[in-house]
Amino acid sequence: MKTRLIALLTVAGLLLAAAPVWAHHAFAAEFDQNKPIKVRGSVVKWELTNPHSWNHIAVKSTDGKVVT
């Protein structure tokens, strides 16, 4: 009986530890994969931060200004 209780508590603890992974935002919440865009420019800055990375790109707009 004691072994079964320890096993049950271990499984419950592992499920609770995995809860933040389930709560992570979805790709579809921010991007529509059916509407791709093309950006042509120069990479100005590349940030590696946990858990995401960011690419800062300098792109020339339609009026000729460079926008980051």
N, C-alpha and C positions, 0 to 999 in steps of 0.2 A: 504494500500500500504506500509506503514511504517513497519507494522508487517511482511509482506512478505519479505521485504528487510532484516530485522533483522534475520529472520529465515534462509534466504539464506546465509547471512554472517556467521551465527553460524555453519551451515552445512559445508560451505567451510573451516572455521577455524578448525573444527574437522577433516576433511579429510586431511588438511595440517599437523595437529599435528600427525596424524597416519602415515605419509609418512616414518619416520625412521624405523618403524616396517616392512614395505614392503621392505625396502632396506637391511634388515638383510640377511646375507649369508645363502645359502641353505646347508643342510646336504650333498647332493649329490656333492657339489662342492669340498669337502675335503675327503669324504669316499665313497667307493663302497660297498654298503650293500650286494651285491652278492658275495663278496670275504671276508668273515669274517676271523679274525685271533684270535688265542688264545695266551694269554700272562700269564705266571705263574711266580709269584714273590711276593715280599713284598712291601707294600705301604710305601714309604719313607716319602712322604710329600703330604699333601692335601691342596690345596689353594682354598678358596672360594672368588672369585672376581666377581664383577658385570660386565657383565651378565653371565659369564661362571665360571666353576670350573675346576681345573686342578688336575689330579692324577699323581704323580711322582712315578714310580714303579722300583724297583731294580730287574733286570732279569739276570739270568745266561745265557751267550751266548754259542754258540756251542763249542768255544775253552776254556770254563771254566771261563772266566772273567765275573765279575758282571758289568752290564751296567745299568745306570739309565735312 
